[in-house]
Amino acid sequence: MSLTPCGFARTPEKGLAPLRWRDGEWVVDGQEESEEALRALRGLEVAWPEREVPLDGLMRLAGAGVPLTAVSAPAWVPAELRDVLTDRAWLAHEPDGTARCLADLRREEHSIRLRRLAAPRPPADPLVSIVMATKRPEFVASALEQMARQRGVRAEVVLGLHGFASERVREAVEGCPLPVSWVEADDEVPFGEVLNRAAARAEGDYLTKWDDDDWYGPAHLSDLLMAVAYSGADVVGVAGEFFYLEPLNLTIRRTTFASGAAYRSEVWSDHVAGGTILLSREKFREIGGFPAVRSAVDREFLKAASGAGARVYRTHGLGYVLRRGLSEQHTWRLPLAHFVKVAANQWHGFRPSLLMEAA
């Protein structure tokens, strides 16, 4: 059976099942080993054999996002894997079968930690060009710090300075350990055109869009590349799930659309968070670049990508937080009340997923 994280079920219907070594392979006790049956489980409890055995089958399950756990692990299990398997903090929360269930959030975080150890990556060692257009020089330093924090990926940065000169961000650029280049554009140039001018300077195998005011976890880029590898998608991006509503000092998590329909990750979709779009530079050129419009650039780009036959995949959004100020501060103009309305969870202050590794 070929299993990937595609189709990961956020809210499982059943509890834990044993995973045992039997007759030369890892098998799930008392369960049909179909994708549907595995997705319905909260996870698998590893029962170790008395002798050392191959871990290939176990790692395939981990790479597919199946949550695995163990009370302990023998010394022949690699230390990094042993640490994640025996971290059972996610089991301390009781599931209640609702979209706002904290147990399900902790379970998904655990699943992603396992995927990072076992899921395939793109071949070779691709270079990712991070493209960011900004009208706010005061945000550049923090954005560059988050880019430099990315793990397990080679990256360069191309900035589109929209309405201001590079002198205003020189110190931030010089302090960044990544290669940084930039273009300057007058304020009247449409936002999409600024992005295109920046993208024209990119040399990476992949291009990704970055928003200046959002927060990105240190595995954000490597998770996107991982999603490319297991999905085979032309365009990937994350679910816009966590929002920090700055004027209210409130973090919200949405798991449904305003219509009430489930907002899922690990699915094929024409909608991903615009500040996380990633695709090959070759595919970007085929699509025709970003639409040269002043607003709704992400929406129009995804529409153009789908129209060009590109397959779009939405991976998890637990390593990303969108910042929302007053609606007039954003090109995506929705009132704060909209985000409160669609919130499955609310927390006072900045409360992202644990995968953000925020202080």
N, C-alpha and C positions, 0 to 999 in steps of 0.2 A: 504494500500500500504506500503510495506517494502522498505525504502529508506536509503541508506548509502552514504558516500562520494565517493564510487566507481563510476567511470564514471563522476566525476565532470568536467563540461565544462569550459575551461579557457576563451573562447571568446563567450559570449552569443549573441543570435540573436535578442533578444527583450529587452524592457526596464523593469521598475518596474511594479509590479501588486499589488493590495491591498490584504492584509490578514485580514479577519474579523472573529469575533465570531458570529456564526449564528446557531440557532437550536441545541445548546448544543455542538458545535464543531468548530474548526478553519477551515475555508474554504478560498480558493483562488478565488477571484472575477473575473468572466469573463474569466477564463482559465480552460482548461481541467487539472485535477489533476493527470496526468500521470508523470512518471519519465522524459520522454522525454520533456514534456511541461514545467516542473519545471526547468530542466537544461537549457532550452533555455532562461530563464528570467535572467535579470541582478540581480534581487532580489525581495523581497517582502516587501512592506511598511505596517507596522502593524497599524491597526485601532483599538484602544482599546475600549472595551465596557464600559458602565458607572458603572458597578459593577465588583467586583472581580470574576474571573473565573479561572478554571484550566489551567495550562500552558503546560500540557503534550504534546498536539498536536504541539504547537509552538516549544517546546524543541526538538521534534522528527525532525522537519524541520531543526532546528539549528544544531543538531547532524549529520544530513545528509549533511551538508555543504551548504545548501541553504542560500544565504546571506539575512539577515533580517535587517530592519532598522526602526527607529521611530523618529519622531521629539522630542517626550517626552515620558515618561512612568509613569504610576501611582505608588504611593508609595507601593502598594502591590507586585510589581515586584521586585525580589531580586536585591540588589544593584549591584552585579557584572554583572548580565545580563543586567540591565538597563544601566550601563556604556557603554557596548559594543554596544547595540542597538542604543543608542542615539549619538554615535560617528560617525558622518556622513562625516568625512574628506575624506573617500574613494570615496564619490560621487562628490567631487570637480573636479575630472578628467573626461574629456569627452572621451568615447570610440571611437576608429576609425576603429575597425574591423580588426586590424592587430595583428600579433604575438608579436610585440614589444610595444604594447599599455600599457602605464603606468596605465591607468584606470583599466585594467584587473588584473594587478599585485596587486594594492591596494584592489580590490574586493576580490581576492583570500586570501590576508592577513586577511581581515575582516571575510571571511568565516571560516578560520582556528581558529581565536579567538573564534568564536561562537562554533565550534566543540569542542574545548577544554573544554567548559562549559557543553556540553550536550552529547557528544558521549560516548559510552560504553568503559570501561576499562577491562582488563583481571580480572578474579575473584581473590579474596584474595589480597595479597600485594607482588607480585613477587620480588625476588632479581635478579638484572641484574649484570652480571659479564662483566666488560669492559676490553677487551683484546687488548693490544697495544704492538707491537714489534717496537723497534726503534734502529737505529744506531747513533742517534744524541742526546747526553745527554743535549745539550743546549735547546732542545725543550720540555723536560720533564716537567719543572715547569709550562709552559703555558698550556700544555695539561692537567695536573692535576688540575689546576685552573678551567678550563672549565668543567671538570668532576665534581668537587665539586659544581659547579654552577647549576647543573641539578636540576630541580624542580619536585616534585610529584612522585618520584621514589626512591626506595632503591637500592644502588649500592655498588659494591666493584670493586677494580682495580687489574688487574694482568698484570705486565709488563714483556716483553721479552727484556732483555738488550742484544743487538746484537753487541758483540765485545768490550764491556767495562764493568767495574765492578760497583757495586751498590754504591761504595764510591763517585762516580762522581755525583750522584743524591740524595745523602742522605738528604741534606737539603730540597730539593723539596718534597721528600717522607715524611719526618717527619712533614712538614708543611701542609700536606693534611689531611683534616678531615675525609676522607673516608678510609676504610680498604684497605691497599695496600700491595701486596706481589709481588715477582718477581722471575724470573729465569735468569740465565746468560748463554749465549751461545757464543761460539767462532765465529769469523768473517766468517769462512768458512762454517758454518752451513747454509743451505738454509733458506731463509726468511720464507717460509711456515712451515718449521719444528720448527723454533723459535716460531711462533704463536701456533703451536700445543703443544709445551712444556708449554707455558704459559696457554693455555686453559685447560691443564690437571690439573692445580691447581685451576681452577674455581669451585666455589660452588653454583653459582646462578642458578635460574630456567631458565634464559635466558642468552645467550652469545651474545655480540655485539662487532664488530671490530671497532677500533678507530685508525685514522691516526694521527701521531704526529704533522704534520705541518698544518692541516686544522683547520677551525673555526666551532664551534658548538653552536647553540643557547641554552638558558637555558631550553627549553622545548623539546629538541631533543629526549631524551630517552622516555619521556612520550608520545610524538607524535608517536614514533615507536610502543610502546605498544598499543596505541589507534588503530593504523592501524592493528595490529594483531587481536584485538577484533572485529573490524567491517568487516574485510576482511576474517578472518578465514584462512589466509595464513600460510604456514609453514616457509617461509623466507620473511622478509620484509626489505626494504631499501629505501632510498630517491632518488629522481631525482637529478643528478649532474647538477644543473642549473646555479649556480653562481660560477664564478672563479675570483680569484684575481691574475693577472699576475704581479708578483712582480717586475721583471726587468723593466716593462713598467709603473708601478704604475697605473694600469688600472683594473677596475672591469668590467667583461662582464657577460651577461646573455644569455644563449642559450635556444631556444625553438624549434629548429629543429636540426636534424642530418646533417652531411656534405652532405648527399644525398638529403637534402631538405625535407625529411619526418618529420612530426611533432614529437617533443619530449615531450610526455605528462606525467603527473603524475596521480595518482589514477587509475592505470591500472595494469592488470596482465602482467608481462613481465619477460624475462630472463635476463634483464639488470637493475641493480641498482648501485648507487655509492658504490664502494667497502669499503670505510671507514665508512659505515653506516649499513652494514649487521647485522641483528639481527634474532635470531632463538632460539628455546628452546635448552637447553643443550642435552636433549634426542635426538632431531632431528639431532643435530650436530654430535653426536656419530653415529647415523644411516647412515648419509651421508659419514662418514669416516674421518671427520676432514678436515683441509686444505691440499691441495696437497703440498707435500714437494718439492717445486720448488723455484727457486731464484727470479723469476719475474712472473708477470701476475697471482699472487696468487688468486686475487679476481675473475678474469674471469674464471679461471680453477675451482674454488670452485663453482661458480654459474652454470657452465656447469655440474659439478658432481651432484649438488643438483637437477637440472632438470632431469638428467639422472636417479636419484634415485626416481623420481616421486614427488619430493617436489614442491609445488606450491609457486611461487615467486611473490610478490606484490610490486609495486613501488608507494610509497606515495609522498607527496609534498616535494620539496627541498628548501623551503624558510627559513629553520632554519639551513642551512649548506652552507659553502663556501669552495671550494677547492683552496688551494694555489698552484700556478705554478711558479717555478723558471725556470732555464735553463733545457732543456730536460734531460741532463745527471744526474741531481739531483734526478730523479724519476725513479721508476720501470716501470711506465706507460709513455713511451717515445714518446711524440708528441711535435713538435716545437710550440713555442708561436704563430706563424702565423696561425696555425690550429685553435686555439681558437678565434683569431680575426676574422677569416673567418666565423665561425659558430655563431658569436655573433648577437643576435637580438637587444641588448642594449649595450652601452658602457658608462662608467662613469670614469672620472679621479679620482684617489684615491681609497680608500677602501669604497665601497658603497653597502653594502649587503641589503637584504630585511629588512624591519622594524622589522620583527619577530626575528631577531638576537639580538635585543636590544643592539646594539653596541654603544659605546660612539661616 
